[in-house]
Amino acid sequence: RYGQDIMPARRSLFEGTSESDRRVRRQFWSLIADLTADRYFGQIGRWAREHGVASSGHSLWEETPLHHVPLDGNALKVLKQMDIPGLDLLTSDPQAVIYSGWMTAALPASAALLNGGRRVMTEVSDFSQTMAGQGPAPLANMQATAAWQAAFGVTEFTLYYGYRQREADDYRRYCEYVGRLNAVLREARFAPRVLLYYPIYDLWPEYLPVAEKLTQDSQSARLRQIVGSFLELGQRMTRRQVAFALVDHESLASAEVRDGSLRIAGHSFDALVLPAGVELPEPAAAVTERFKADGGKIFSDKTAKAQINFDALAAVSPVGRLTVPNERIVVGHFSREGRKILLVVNVGGEPYAGAIALGSDSSWLMAHPDSGQVEQLATDPAGQATLTIPPRSAVLLISVDADRTP
């Protein structure tokens, strides 16, 4: 690909800090990413389509970006080769989303979105709880875990819960819960307005293989800064109810700039968040500059401590903002038939009592996936609605024009 024999430069794959070393590593892992995407995941996808079935599955170590380099080259790119990209969630502790779970789900959900698709698969279990002697997970935790995944765009639920571990009624109630979520969301459009840059391009030149267990401690200060900033940003955005998707340098370079937004696969994004230490390749940098010049909002983390202006970032999508802050509330944004839909999930162990901004241009319904109850939601003149959510629970908020029948 690059017109040179790799053998004379092979030491650069294992050591060295010069620009020449870094260039060799970036070229090598870029090539690995393309070949893995095409010759493995792509080949499976092409065979599946030729035989009338959908390709699906998940990658490994989704929650740790450092591992994406040696395992896939580019985890987002390989997932884009699937008809139904997926994740493997080994825990039914719903609070996992605010730590590493967001990353596990955001990768396949973003791959589907960047492809113009909707279906996203999860393999979900209480494996971690069982191995720790804390299982089986209770029904409320199973339901809340399903809800936060749905908030990130998941539609297809593959279950690894032991079928002899629970009463039949628990399974029935769980399936009804997921069914009610999907009755509203599966045909809806996943609609985050913010993009978080997935910095795989910057990890390629920094990654150095080691014989021992792979951790960030064995890697460069720059890699640790980039990964730390990226993960911190994703956590903080999740905890601040900022719905987002991931975008790599290739998809960013292909984006269209229009009316102050980035448009990718029919989706519009009003803000781009950049982790500390990233260096955009020229095609992606050019699109970013046009986006900024056209009025788009760019938030750059300069400190690797996620010290961007989160109030300004949250204001990009004012609908769904909480008036009483809570880091255990996750909000997913969707649209369907001209209606806005919010999935609001309390993953914590305490009830939430506060209010949520909905705007004054529509009336709203509140639907409860646990019971199937649907009720009118009252808003004040400022478009705020009182919101109370029990622990490990979720509600769907659905806008309805005043002159339309619910």
C-alpha positions in Angstrom: 0.0 0.0 0.0 2.7 2.5 0.9 5.4 1.4 -1.6 7.9 0.1 0.9 9.0 -3.2 2.4 7.9 -3.5 6.0 10.8 -5.7 7.1 13.5 -3.0 7.3 11.1 -0.8 9.3 9.7 -3.6 11.5 11.4 -2.5 14.7 9.3 0.6 14.6 6.2 -1.5 15.3 7.7 -2.4 18.7 9.7 0.6 19.8 10.9 4.1 19.0 9.5 7.6 19.4 10.7 9.4 16.3 8.3 10.7 13.7 9.5 7.9 11.4 8.6 5.3 14.0 5.2 6.8 14.5 4.5 7.0 10.8 5.3 3.3 10.3 2.9 2.4 13.2 0.1 4.6 11.9 0.4 3.1 8.4 0.6 -0.4 9.6 -2.4 -0.3 11.9 -4.4 1.7 9.4 -3.8 -1.1 6.9 -4.7 -3.7 9.5 -8.0 -1.9 10.2 -8.9 -1.9 6.5 -8.0 -5.5 6.0 -9.8 -6.7 9.1 -12.9 -4.7 8.2 -12.9 -6.0 4.6 -11.4 -9.5 4.7 -13.0 -10.7 7.9 -16.1 -8.8 9.0 -16.8 -7.6 5.4 -16.5 -11.1 4.0 -18.9 -12.5 6.6 -21.3 -9.6 5.8 -21.1 -10.2 2.0 -21.7 -14.0 2.5 -24.7 -13.3 4.8 -26.3 -11.0 2.3 -25.8 -13.4 -0.5 -27.6 -16.1 1.5 -30.4 -13.9 2.7 -29.5 -13.5 6.4 -28.3 -10.6 8.5 -24.7 -10.5 9.8 -24.4 -9.6 13.5 -22.1 -10.1 16.5 -19.8 -8.1 18.6 -16.1 -7.3 18.9 -13.9 -7.9 22.0 -12.9 -5.5 24.8 -15.4 -2.8 23.5 -15.0 -0.7 26.6 -11.2 -0.2 26.4 -10.0 1.8 23.3 -6.4 0.7 23.7 -7.4 -2.9 22.9 -9.1 -1.8 19.7 -5.8 -1.3 18.0 -4.4 -4.9 18.2 -7.8 -6.6 18.1 -9.6 -4.8 15.3 -7.5 -2.0 14.0 -10.6 0.2 14.2 -13.5 -1.2 16.2 -16.0 1.3 14.8 -15.0 0.5 11.3 -15.3 -3.3 11.7 -18.7 -3.0 13.4 -19.9 -0.9 10.4 -19.5 -4.1 8.3 -22.4 -5.8 10.1 -26.0 -5.5 9.2 -26.9 -5.5 12.9 -23.8 -4.4 14.9 -23.8 -5.6 18.5 -22.3 -5.6 21.9 -21.6 -8.0 24.7 -22.7 -6.8 28.1 -21.6 -9.1 30.9 -23.3 -7.2 33.8 -26.8 -6.4 34.9 -25.8 -3.7 37.3 -27.5 -0.8 35.6 -25.0 1.7 37.0 -22.3 0.2 34.7 -23.5 2.6 32.0 -22.0 5.6 33.8 -18.6 3.9 34.0 -17.7 1.8 31.0 -21.1 0.6 29.7 -21.7 3.7 27.6 -18.7 2.8 25.5 -19.8 -0.8 25.0 -23.1 0.3 23.6 -22.0 3.5 21.9 -19.7 1.7 19.5 -22.3 -0.6 17.8 -25.1 2.1 18.0 -22.8 4.6 16.3 -21.8 2.1 13.7 -25.5 1.5 12.8 -26.2 5.3 12.8 -23.2 6.1 10.6 -24.4 3.4 8.2 -27.9 4.9 8.1 -29.2 1.8 9.9 -31.3 1.4 13.1 -31.0 -2.2 14.4 -28.4 -2.8 17.2 -28.0 -6.1 19.0 -27.0 -6.8 22.6 -25.9 -10.0 24.3 -26.8 -9.3 27.9 -26.4 -11.3 31.0 -25.7 -11.1 34.8 -22.4 -13.0 34.3 -20.4 -10.6 36.5 -22.9 -10.9 39.3 -23.0 -14.7 39.0 -19.2 -15.0 39.1 -19.1 -12.8 42.1 -21.7 -14.8 44.0 -24.2 -12.0 43.8 -26.6 -13.4 41.2 -29.0 -13.9 39.8 -29.7 -10.2 39.1 -33.2 -9.1 40.2 -35.8 -8.2 37.7 -35.6 -4.4 38.4 -31.9 -4.5 37.5 -32.5 -6.5 34.4 -35.1 -4.1 33.2 -33.1 -1.0 34.0 -30.1 -2.5 32.1 -32.4 -3.1 29.1 -33.7 0.5 29.3 -30.3 2.2 29.4 -29.2 0.1 26.4 -32.3 1.1 24.6 -31.5 4.8 25.4 -28.2 4.3 23.5 -30.0 2.8 20.5 -30.1 -1.0 21.2 -33.1 -2.7 19.6 -32.4 -6.5 19.6 -32.0 -8.3 22.9 -30.2 -11.6 23.0 -30.4 -13.0 26.6 -27.9 -15.1 28.5 -29.9 -15.1 31.7 -30.1 -18.7 33.1 -33.6 -19.9 32.4 -33.7 -22.0 35.6 -32.6 -19.1 37.8 -35.9 -17.2 37.9 -39.7 -17.6 38.0 -41.5 -17.8 34.8 -43.3 -14.6 35.8 -40.0 -12.7 35.9 -39.3 -13.6 32.3 -42.8 -12.7 31.2 -42.5 -9.3 32.8 -39.0 -8.7 31.4 -40.1 -9.5 27.9 -43.2 -7.3 28.2 -40.9 -4.5 29.4 -38.6 -4.8 26.4 -41.6 -5.3 24.1 -43.1 -2.0 25.3 -39.8 -0.2 24.8 -39.5 -1.5 21.3 -43.1 -0.8 20.5 -42.2 2.9 20.7 -38.5 2.9 19.9 -37.7 0.2 17.4 -39.3 2.1 14.5 -38.1 5.4 15.8 -35.1 7.3 14.7 -32.1 7.4 17.1 -31.5 11.2 17.3 -28.5 12.4 19.3 -27.3 15.9 18.3 -23.7 15.6 19.5 -20.7 13.7 18.1 -17.8 12.5 20.3 -14.6 11.9 18.3 -13.3 8.3 18.5 -9.5 8.9 18.4 -8.3 5.6 16.9 -6.2 7.5 14.3 -4.2 9.0 17.2 -3.8 5.6 18.9 -2.3 3.9 16.0 1.1 5.7 16.1 1.3 5.4 19.9 0.4 1.8 20.4 3.3 -0.5 21.4 2.7 -4.3 21.9 3.9 -5.8 25.2 4.4 -9.4 26.4 2.5 -8.9 29.7 -1.1 -8.0 30.1 -1.9 -4.9 28.0 -2.7 -1.9 30.1 -2.2 1.9 29.6 0.7 1.8 32.0 2.9 0.3 29.3 2.0 3.0 26.8 3.1 6.6 26.1 2.0 9.6 28.0 0.2 10.9 24.9 -1.8 7.7 24.5 -2.8 7.8 28.2 -3.9 11.4 27.8 -6.0 10.7 24.7 -7.7 7.6 26.1 -8.2 9.2 29.5 -9.8 12.3 28.0 -12.0 10.3 25.6 -13.3 8.0 28.4 -13.8 10.9 30.8 -15.8 12.9 28.2 -18.1 9.9 27.5 -18.7 9.4 31.2 -19.4 13.0 31.9 -21.7 13.4 28.9 -23.7 10.3 29.9 -24.0 11.6 33.5 -25.1 15.1 32.2 -27.8 13.6 30.0 -26.0 14.6 26.7 -27.0 12.1 24.1 -24.2 11.5 21.6 -22.7 9.2 19.0 -19.1 8.3 18.2 -17.4 9.3 14.9 -14.0 8.4 13.6 -11.8 10.4 11.3 -13.1 8.6 8.2 -16.7 9.3 8.8 -16.0 12.8 10.0 -14.1 13.5 6.7 -17.1 12.3 4.7 -19.6 14.5 6.6 -21.5 17.3 4.8 -21.5 20.7 6.4 -24.9 22.4 6.0 -26.6 25.2 8.0 -24.3 24.9 10.9 -24.6 21.2 11.2 -22.7 18.1 10.3 -24.7 15.7 8.2 -23.8 12.0 8.1 -26.1 9.3 6.7 -29.1 11.6 7.0 -28.5 12.5 10.6 -27.7 16.1 11.7 -25.3 17.0 14.5 -24.9 20.4 16.0 -21.7 19.8 18.1 -18.4 17.9 17.9 -16.4 17.1 21.0 -12.7 16.5 20.7 -10.6 14.6 23.3 -7.4 16.2 24.5 -4.3 15.6 22.4 -5.9 14.5 19.2 -4.5 15.5 15.8 -7.1 15.3 13.0 -5.9 14.1 9.6 -6.2 16.8 7.0 -9.5 15.6 5.4 -11.2 15.5 8.8 -9.6 18.7 9.9 -10.9 20.5 6.8 -14.5 19.4 7.5 -14.1 20.5 11.1 -12.9 24.0 10.0 -15.8 24.3 7.6 -18.2 23.2 10.3 -16.8 25.8 12.7 -16.9 28.6 10.1 -20.6 27.7 9.4 -21.5 28.2 13.0 -21.1 24.6 14.3 -20.1 24.1 17.9 -16.7 22.5 18.7 -15.7 21.6 22.2 -12.0 20.6 22.7 -10.7 19.1 25.9 -7.4 20.8 26.5 -6.6 19.3 30.0 -7.5 15.6 29.6 -9.8 16.1 32.6 -13.0 16.8 30.6 -13.1 20.4 31.6 -15.1 21.7 28.7 -18.2 23.8 29.2 -20.8 21.1 29.8 -23.5 23.6 30.4 -22.9 25.0 26.9 -22.7 21.5 25.5 -26.0 20.4 27.1 -27.6 23.5 25.7 -27.1 22.1 22.2 -30.2 20.0 22.9 -32.2 21.8 25.6 -35.1 19.3 25.5 -34.3 16.7 28.1 -32.3 18.8 30.5 -32.9 18.2 34.1 -33.5 21.1 36.5 -32.3 19.0 39.4 -29.0 17.5 38.3 -28.4 13.8 38.9 -25.6 11.6 37.6 -27.6 8.4 37.7 -30.1 9.6 35.1 -29.6 8.5 31.4 -31.5 10.2 28.6 -31.9 8.8 25.1 -33.3 11.0 22.2 -35.4 9.7 19.4 -38.0 10.9 16.8 -40.9 9.2 15.1 -43.5 10.5 12.8 -42.6 14.1 13.7 -42.7 13.5 17.4 -39.9 13.8 19.8 -39.3 10.9 22.2 -37.2 10.8 25.3 -36.3 7.6 27.2 -35.4 8.7 30.7 -33.7 6.0 32.9 -32.9 6.1 36.6 -30.0 3.6 36.9 -29.4 4.5 40.5 -30.6 3.1 43.8 -32.4 6.3 44.9 -35.6 7.8 43.5 -35.3 10.9 41.3 -37.5 13.9 42.0 -37.1 17.0 39.9 -38.2 18.5 36.6 -37.3 18.1 32.9 -37.3 20.7 30.1 -39.6 19.7 27.3 -40.4 23.0 25.6 -43.7 24.7 25.2 -44.5 23.8 21.5 -46.1 20.4 22.2 -48.0 18.5 24.8 -46.5 15.3 26.1 -47.4 11.8 27.2 -45.6 9.7 29.8 -45.5 5.9 29.1 -44.4 3.4 31.7 -42.7 0.3 30.2 -43.0 -1.7 33.4 -46.8 -1.4 33.6 -47.9 -0.2 30.2 -49.7 2.8 31.7 -49.8 5.9 29.6 -50.8 9.3 31.0 -50.8 13.0 30.1 -47.8 14.9 31.3 -48.5 18.4 32.5 -45.9 21.2 31.7 -45.7 24.7 33.0 -45.6 27.8 30.8 -41.8 27.5 30.5 -42.1 24.0 29.2 -41.0 22.2 32.4 -42.6 19.0 33.6 -42.3 17.6 37.1 -40.6 14.2 36.9 -40.4 11.5 39.5 -38.7 8.2 38.7 -38.3 5.3 41.2 -34.9 3.5 41.5 -34.0 1.2 38.6 -37.0 2.5 36.5 -37.6 4.3 33.2 -40.3 6.4 31.5 -40.9 7.2 27.9 -41.8 10.9 27.2 -43.6 11.4 23.8 -44.5 14.7 22.3 -48.0 15.1 20.8 -49.2 18.1 18.9 -52.2 19.7 20.6 -54.4 19.1 17.6 -53.5 15.4 17.1 -55.0 12.4 18.9 -52.5 10.5 21.1 
